[in-house]
Amino acid sequence: MNTKIAASDNTRIMELIERAERETPFCDCGATAAAVACNRQIWLSCTRHQCPSEGALRRIIATLASAGHTRRLIAEGV
């Protein structure tokens, strides 16, 4: 569902978010999955692992820790 859309298309963005959260309400670990905005993108992400902090080392550690958790791009360029 990797979809590029204009920021002005708020209705379409909300539809994509609602559909993604309805289709995947929980991560495999049991935590809630929720839409998260990060770097002009919207991700469906495990709430235990949100948008990684700034800094290369912190992003690497966050990526390793989030392996196996839900993280799916919903929309970009927003």
Summary of the structure (lengths in Angstrom):
residues: 78
radius of gyration: 12.7
end to end distance: 15.0
largest distance: 36.6
contacts: 210
relative contact order: 0.26
helix: 31%
strand: 28%
